[in-house]
């Protein structure tokens, strides 16, 4: 059965647990990889989070990123689906593009 939690956030909690346990970032990454697989976390990512912890930053959420804000109109999509739930994704995309 698949775990229904955000994996990145879960791994950050595990990193914090291992940090509080006195492990090094590399050792923590190795322990996580042993359980979740080598692709779960890199040494570099573990070091980044350990560095944050050492600075006293224990916020486990993602940092805000710059970039173009989304201008997707979810309400419009829901209205289109309500009008005709049997529309194809192509039809929906065409109607959504006509609005933008």
DSSP file (Angstrom, degrees, kcal/mol; ACC not computed):
  #  RESIDUE AA STRUCTURE BP1 BP2  ACC     N-H-->O    O-->H-N    N-H-->O    O-->H-N    TCO  KAPPA ALPHA  PHI   PSI    X-CA   Y-CA   Z-CA
    1    1 A X              0   0    0      0, 0.0     2,-0.2     0, 0.0     0, 0.0   0.000 360.0 360.0 360.0 130.3    0.0    0.0    0.0
    2    2 A X        -     0   0    0      1,-0.1     2,-0.3     2,-0.0     0, 0.0  -0.440 360.0-114.3 -71.3 137.1    1.4    3.4   -1.0
    3    3 A X        -     0   0    0     -2,-0.2     4,-0.1     1,-0.1    -1,-0.1  -0.547  20.1-149.7 -71.2 134.0    2.1    5.9    1.7
    4    4 A X        +     0   0    0     -2,-0.3     2,-0.3     2,-0.1    -1,-0.1  -0.039  60.7  99.2-101.1  31.2   -0.2    8.9    1.4
    5    5 A X  S    S-     0   0    0      1,-0.0     2,-0.5     2,-0.0     3,-0.1  -0.803  88.3 -89.4-112.3 158.5    2.1   11.6    2.8
    6    6 A X     >  -     0   0    0     -2,-0.3     4,-2.5     1,-0.2     5,-0.2  -0.534  37.6-152.4 -65.1 116.0    4.2   14.2    1.0
    7    7 A X  H  > S+     0   0    0     -2,-0.5     4,-2.8     1,-0.2     5,-0.2   0.880  90.0  52.4 -64.4 -40.4    7.5   12.3    0.6
    8    8 A X  H  > S+     0   0    0      1,-0.2     4,-1.9     2,-0.2    -1,-0.2   0.946 112.9  44.3 -61.3 -47.2    9.7   15.3    0.5
    9    9 A X  H  > S+     0   0    0      1,-0.2     4,-1.9     2,-0.2    -2,-0.2   0.905 112.8  52.5 -64.7 -40.2    8.2   16.7    3.7
   10   10 A X  H  X S+     0   0    0     -4,-2.5     4,-2.2     1,-0.2    -1,-0.2   0.932 108.9  49.6 -59.8 -46.0    8.4   13.3    5.3
   11   11 A X  H  X S+     0   0    0     -4,-2.8     4,-2.6     1,-0.2    -1,-0.2   0.838 107.3  55.3 -64.8 -31.9   12.1   12.9    4.4
   12   12 A X  H  X S+     0   0    0     -4,-1.9     4,-2.4     2,-0.2    -1,-0.2   0.889 107.0  49.9 -66.4 -38.2   12.8   16.4    5.8
   13   13 A X  H  X S+     0   0    0     -4,-1.9     4,-2.4     2,-0.2    -2,-0.2   0.912 110.8  49.7 -63.7 -41.9   11.3   15.2    9.1
   14   14 A X  H  X S+     0   0    0     -4,-2.2     4,-2.6     2,-0.2    -2,-0.2   0.918 109.7  51.5 -62.6 -43.0   13.5   12.1    9.0
   15   15 A X  H  X S+     0   0    0     -4,-2.6     4,-2.8     1,-0.2    -2,-0.2   0.919 110.0  49.0 -59.2 -44.1   16.5   14.4    8.3
   16   16 A X  H  X S+     0   0    0     -4,-2.4     4,-2.7     2,-0.2    -1,-0.2   0.908 110.6  51.2 -63.1 -41.2   15.6   16.5   11.3
   17   17 A X  H  X S+     0   0    0     -4,-2.4     4,-1.2     2,-0.2    -2,-0.2   0.930 113.5  44.0 -59.4 -46.7   15.2   13.4   13.5
   18   18 A X  H  <>S+     0   0    0     -4,-2.6     5,-2.1     2,-0.2    -2,-0.2   0.856 111.7  53.7 -69.9 -34.7   18.7   12.2   12.4
   19   19 A X  H ><5S+     0   0    0     -4,-2.8     3,-1.8     1,-0.2    -2,-0.2   0.940 109.2  48.3 -61.2 -47.5   20.2   15.6   12.8
   20   20 A X  H 3<5S+     0   0    0     -4,-2.7    -1,-0.2     1,-0.3    -2,-0.2   0.756 104.9  61.3 -65.1 -23.5   18.9   15.7   16.4
   21   21 A X  T 3<5S-     0   0    0     -4,-1.2    -1,-0.3    -5,-0.2    -2,-0.2   0.465 119.9-110.3 -81.4  -1.5   20.3   12.2   16.9
   22   22 A X  T < 5 +     0   0    0     -3,-1.8    -3,-0.2     1,-0.2    -2,-0.1   0.575  68.0 143.9  88.3   9.6   23.8   13.6   16.2
   23   23 A X      < -     0   0    0     -5,-2.1    -1,-0.2     1,-0.1     2,-0.1  -0.400  51.2-111.5 -78.6 159.3   24.4   12.0   12.8
   24   24 A X     >  -     0   0    0      1,-0.1     4,-2.5    -2,-0.1     5,-0.2  -0.447  29.0-110.1 -80.9 163.6   26.3   13.7   10.0
   25   25 A X  H  > S+     0   0    0      1,-0.2     4,-2.5     2,-0.2     5,-0.2   0.905 118.8  49.4 -61.5 -42.4   24.4   14.8    6.8
   26   26 A X  H  > S+     0   0    0      2,-0.2     4,-2.3     1,-0.2    -1,-0.2   0.915 112.0  47.6 -65.8 -42.7   26.1   12.1    4.7
   27   27 A X  H  > S+     0   0    0      2,-0.2     4,-2.3     1,-0.2    -1,-0.2   0.900 111.3  51.8 -64.5 -40.1   25.3    9.4    7.2
   28   28 A X  H  X S+     0   0    0     -4,-2.5     4,-2.4     1,-0.2    -2,-0.2   0.921 109.5  49.6 -61.6 -43.8   21.7   10.6    7.4
   29   29 A X  H  X S+     0   0    0     -4,-2.5     4,-2.7     1,-0.2    -2,-0.2   0.909 110.0  51.3 -61.7 -41.7   21.5   10.4    3.6
   30   30 A X  H  X S+     0   0    0     -4,-2.3     4,-1.9     2,-0.2    -1,-0.2   0.906 110.1  48.8 -62.3 -41.8   22.9    6.9    3.6
   31   31 A X  H  X S+     0   0    0     -4,-2.3     4,-1.2     2,-0.2    -1,-0.2   0.911 112.9  47.4 -65.0 -42.0   20.4    5.7    6.2
   32   32 A X  H  X S+     0   0    0     -4,-2.4     4,-3.3     1,-0.2     3,-0.5   0.920 111.6  50.5 -64.9 -43.1   17.5    7.3    4.3
   33   33 A X  H  X S+     0   0    0     -4,-2.7     4,-1.7     1,-0.2    -1,-0.2   0.843 104.9  58.1 -63.4 -33.8   18.8    5.7    1.0
   34   34 A X  H  < S+     0   0    0     -4,-1.9    -1,-0.2    -5,-0.2    -2,-0.2   0.836 118.5  31.1 -65.0 -31.9   19.0    2.3    2.7
   35   35 A X  H  < S+     0   0    0     -4,-1.2    -2,-0.2    -3,-0.5    -1,-0.2   0.887 133.6  26.2 -91.8 -45.6   15.3    2.5    3.6
   36   36 A X  H  < S-     0   0    0     -4,-3.3    -3,-0.2     1,-0.3    -2,-0.2   0.487 113.9 -97.6-102.5  -5.4   13.8    4.5    0.7
   37   37 A X    ><  -     0   0    0     -4,-1.7     3,-1.7    -5,-0.4     4,-0.4  -0.115  39.1 -77.3 101.9 157.0   16.2    3.8   -2.1
   38   38 A X  T 3  S+     0   0    0      1,-0.3     3,-0.4     2,-0.2    -1,-0.1   0.745 126.1  58.0 -65.1 -24.6   19.2    5.7   -3.5
   39   39 A X  T 3  S+     0   0    0      1,-0.2    -1,-0.3    -3,-0.2     3,-0.1   0.555  84.0  85.8 -81.8  -6.6   17.0    8.1   -5.4
   40   40 A X  S <  S-     0   0    0     -3,-1.7     2,-0.3     1,-0.2    -1,-0.2   0.898 105.7 -10.3 -63.2 -42.3   15.2    9.2   -2.3
   41   41 A X        -     0   0    0     -3,-0.4     2,-0.2    -4,-0.4    -1,-0.2  -0.990  63.1-132.6-158.0 147.3   17.7   11.9   -1.3
   42   42 A X     >  -     0   0    0     -2,-0.3     4,-2.2    -3,-0.1     5,-0.2  -0.656  27.6-117.3 -99.2 160.1   21.2   13.0   -2.3
   43   43 A X  H  > S+     0   0    0     -2,-0.2     4,-2.6     1,-0.2     5,-0.2   0.901 116.9  56.2 -58.6 -40.1   24.1   13.8    0.0
   44   44 A X  H  > S+     0   0    0      1,-0.2     4,-2.2     2,-0.2    -1,-0.2   0.907 106.9  47.6 -60.8 -43.8   24.0   17.4   -1.3
   45   45 A X  H  > S+     0   0    0      2,-0.2     4,-2.3     1,-0.2    -1,-0.2   0.917 111.5  50.7 -64.5 -43.1   20.3   17.8   -0.3
   46   46 A X  H  X S+     0   0    0     -4,-2.2     4,-2.6     1,-0.2    -2,-0.2   0.913 110.6  49.5 -60.8 -42.3   21.0   16.3    3.1
   47   47 A X  H  X S+     0   0    0     -4,-2.6     4,-2.3     2,-0.2    -1,-0.2   0.887 108.7  53.5 -64.2 -38.4   23.9   18.7    3.6
   48   48 A X  H  X S+     0   0    0     -4,-2.2     4,-1.8     2,-0.2    -2,-0.2   0.935 112.6  43.1 -61.2 -46.3   21.7   21.7    2.5
   49   49 A X  H  X S+     0   0    0     -4,-2.3     4,-2.5     2,-0.2    -2,-0.2   0.894 112.4  52.3 -69.5 -39.2   19.1   20.8    5.1
   50   50 A X  H  X S+     0   0    0     -4,-2.6     4,-2.6     1,-0.2    -1,-0.2   0.885 107.2  54.2 -62.6 -37.4   21.6   20.1    7.9
   51   51 A X  H  X S+     0   0    0     -4,-2.3     4,-1.3     2,-0.2    -1,-0.2   0.909 108.4  48.8 -62.0 -42.6   23.1   23.5    7.1
   52   52 A X  H  <>S+     0   0    0     -4,-1.8     5,-2.4     1,-0.2     3,-0.3   0.925 111.0  50.1 -62.0 -44.6   19.7   25.1    7.6
   53   53 A X  H ><5S+     0   0    0     -4,-2.5     3,-1.7     1,-0.2    -2,-0.2   0.910 107.4  53.7 -61.1 -42.0   19.2   23.2   10.9
   54   54 A X  H 3<5S+     0   0    0     -4,-2.6    -1,-0.2     1,-0.3    -2,-0.2   0.797 105.2  55.0 -63.9 -28.2   22.7   24.3   12.1
   55   55 A X  T 3<5S-     0   0    0     -4,-1.3    -1,-0.3    -3,-0.3    -2,-0.2   0.477 124.5-105.5 -81.4  -2.5   21.6   27.9   11.5
   56   56 A X  T < 5S+     0   0    0     -3,-1.7     2,-0.9    -4,-0.3    -3,-0.2   0.541  79.0 134.4  89.8   7.6   18.6   27.4   13.7
   57   57 A X      < +     0   0    0     -5,-2.4    -1,-0.2    -6,-0.2    -2,-0.2  -0.814  18.2 163.6 -94.4 106.3   16.1   27.2   10.8
   58   58 A X        +     0   0    0     -2,-0.9     2,-0.6    -3,-0.1    -1,-0.1   0.169  28.5 127.9-109.3  15.9   13.9   24.2   11.5
   59   59 A X        -     0   0    0      1,-0.1    -2,-0.0    -7,-0.1    -7,-0.0  -0.644  39.7-168.3 -73.6 119.4   11.1   25.2    9.0
   60   60 A X        +     0   0    0     -2,-0.6    -1,-0.1     2,-0.0   -48,-0.1   0.387  50.5 104.3 -94.2   2.8   10.6   22.1    6.8
   61   61 A X  S    S-     0   0    0      1,-0.1     2,-0.0   -49,-0.1    -2,-0.0  -0.423  81.9 -90.2 -82.6 161.5    8.5   23.7    4.2
   62   62 A X        -     0   0    0     -2,-0.1     2,-0.1     1,-0.1    -1,-0.1  -0.359  44.4-109.8 -65.7 146.9    9.7   24.6    0.7
   63   63 A X        -     0   0    0      1,-0.1     2,-0.1    -3,-0.1    -1,-0.1  -0.462  40.7 -94.8 -72.7 150.9   11.2   28.1    0.2
   64   64 A X        -     0   0    0     -2,-0.1     2,-0.4     1,-0.0    -1,-0.1  -0.432  43.5-149.1 -65.5 140.8    9.2   30.5   -1.8
   65   65 A X        -     0   0    0     -2,-0.1     2,-0.1    -3,-0.1    -1,-0.0  -0.891   5.7-130.1-115.6 144.0   10.3   30.6   -5.4
   66   66 A X        +     0   0    0     -2,-0.4     2,-0.3     3,-0.0    -1,-0.0  -0.400  53.2 102.1 -81.2 167.9   10.3   33.4   -7.8
   67   67 A X  S    S-     0   0    0     -2,-0.1     2,-0.3     2,-0.0    -2,-0.0  -0.791  75.2 -38.8 142.3 174.8    8.8   33.0  -11.2
   68   68 A X        -     0   0    0     -2,-0.3     2,-0.1     1,-0.1     3,-0.1  -0.506  62.2-122.9 -70.3 127.9    5.7   33.7  -13.2
   69   69 A X        -     0   0    0     -2,-0.3     2,-0.2     1,-0.1    -1,-0.1  -0.395  31.0-102.0 -69.9 150.3    2.6   33.3  -11.2
   70   70 A X        -     0   0    0      1,-0.1    -1,-0.1    -2,-0.1     0, 0.0  -0.500  29.4-172.3 -72.3 136.8    0.0   30.9  -12.5
   71   71 A X        +     0   0    0     -2,-0.2     2,-0.3    -3,-0.1    -1,-0.1  -0.018  35.0 140.6-117.1  28.6   -3.0   32.5  -14.3
   72   72 A X        -     0   0    0      1,-0.1     2,-1.0     4,-0.0     3,-0.2  -0.551  47.6-141.2 -73.5 132.3   -4.9   29.3  -14.6
   73   73 A X     >  +     0   0    0     -2,-0.3     4,-1.8     1,-0.2     5,-0.1  -0.765  24.3 174.7-100.1  90.5   -8.7   29.8  -14.0
   74   74 A X  H  > S+     0   0    0     -2,-1.0     4,-2.5     1,-0.2    -1,-0.2   0.849  79.0  57.4 -65.8 -34.5   -9.8   26.7  -12.1
   75   75 A X  H  > S+     0   0    0      1,-0.2     4,-2.2     2,-0.2    -1,-0.2   0.900 105.8  50.5 -63.1 -39.9  -13.3   28.1  -11.6
   76   76 A X  H  > S+     0   0    0      2,-0.2     4,-2.5     1,-0.2    -1,-0.2   0.917 109.9  50.2 -63.3 -43.4  -13.7   28.4  -15.4
   77   77 A X  H  X S+     0   0    0     -4,-1.8     4,-2.5     1,-0.2    -2,-0.2   0.926 110.5  49.3 -61.0 -45.1  -12.5   24.8  -15.8
   78   78 A X  H  X S+     0   0    0     -4,-2.5     4,-2.2     1,-0.2    -1,-0.2   0.888 110.4  51.3 -62.1 -38.5  -15.0   23.6  -13.2
   79   79 A X  H  X S+     0   0    0     -4,-2.2     4,-2.1     2,-0.2    -2,-0.2   0.919 110.2  48.9 -64.2 -43.4  -17.8   25.5  -14.9
   80   80 A X  H  X S+     0   0    0     -4,-2.5     4,-1.9     1,-0.2    -2,-0.2   0.905 111.9  48.9 -62.5 -41.3  -16.9   24.0  -18.3
   81   81 A X  H  < S+     0   0    0     -4,-2.5    -1,-0.2     1,-0.2    -2,-0.2   0.871 109.9  51.8 -65.9 -36.2  -16.9   20.5  -16.8
   82   82 A X  H  < S+     0   0    0     -4,-2.2     3,-0.4    -5,-0.2    -1,-0.2   0.879 107.3  53.6 -67.8 -37.0  -20.3   21.2  -15.1
   83   83 A X  H  < S-     0   0    0     -4,-2.1     2,-0.3     1,-0.3    -2,-0.2   0.927 134.5  -0.1 -61.9 -45.7  -21.7   22.3  -18.5
   84   84 A X    ><  -     0   0    0     -4,-1.9     3,-1.5    -5,-0.1    -1,-0.3  -0.750  61.0-173.2-149.8  94.8  -20.7   19.1  -20.2
   85   85 A X  T 3  S+     0   0    0     -3,-0.4    -3,-0.1     1,-0.3    -4,-0.1   0.611  83.1  65.7 -67.6 -10.3  -18.8   16.4  -18.2
   86   86 A X  T 3  S+     0   0    0     -5,-0.1    -1,-0.3     2,-0.0    -5,-0.1   0.295  72.0 125.8 -95.8  11.1  -18.2   14.3  -21.3
   87   87 A X    <   -     0   0    0     -3,-1.5     2,-0.1    -7,-0.1    -3,-0.0  -0.350  61.7-118.7 -66.9 147.8  -15.9   16.8  -23.0
   88   88 A X     >  -     0   0    0      1,-0.1     4,-2.3    -2,-0.0     5,-0.2  -0.419  22.7-111.9 -79.7 163.1  -12.5   15.6  -24.1
   89   89 A X  H  > S+     0   0    0      1,-0.2     4,-2.6     2,-0.2     5,-0.2   0.859 119.7  56.2 -63.3 -33.9   -9.4   17.1  -22.7
   90   90 A X  H  > S+     0   0    0      2,-0.2     4,-2.4     1,-0.2    -1,-0.2   0.933 107.4  47.5 -62.9 -46.0   -8.7   18.6  -26.1
   91   91 A X  H  > S+     0   0    0      1,-0.2     4,-2.4     2,-0.2    -2,-0.2   0.920 113.0  48.8 -61.7 -43.5  -12.1   20.4  -26.2
   92   92 A X  H  X S+     0   0    0     -4,-2.3     4,-2.7     1,-0.2    -1,-0.2   0.917 110.6  50.6 -62.3 -43.0  -11.5   21.7  -22.7
   93   93 A X  H  X S+     0   0    0     -4,-2.6     4,-2.5     1,-0.2    -1,-0.2   0.904 110.3  49.8 -62.5 -41.6   -8.0   22.9  -23.6
   94   94 A X  H  X S+     0   0    0     -4,-2.4     4,-1.7     2,-0.2    -1,-0.2   0.916 113.3  45.9 -63.8 -42.9   -9.4   24.7  -26.7
   95   95 A X  H  X S+     0   0    0     -4,-2.4     4,-0.9     1,-0.2    -2,-0.2   0.889 113.7  48.9 -67.9 -38.4  -12.1   26.4  -24.6
   96   96 A X  H  X S+     0   0    0     -4,-2.7     4,-1.2     1,-0.2     3,-0.4   0.887 110.5  51.1 -67.9 -38.0   -9.7   27.4  -21.9
   97   97 A X  H  < S+     0   0    0     -4,-2.5    -1,-0.2     1,-0.2    -2,-0.2   0.840 104.0  58.4 -68.1 -32.9   -7.2   28.8  -24.4
   98   98 A X  H  < S+     0   0    0     -4,-1.7    -1,-0.2     1,-0.2    -2,-0.2   0.790 106.4  49.3 -66.9 -26.9  -10.0   30.9  -26.0
   99   99 A X  H  <        0   0    0     -4,-0.9    -1,-0.2    -3,-0.4    -2,-0.2   0.818 360.0 360.0 -80.5 -32.4  -10.6   32.6  -22.6
  100  100 A X     <        0   0    0     -4,-1.2    -1,-0.2    -3,-0.0    -2,-0.2   0.469 360.0 360.0 -78.0 360.0   -6.9   33.4  -21.9
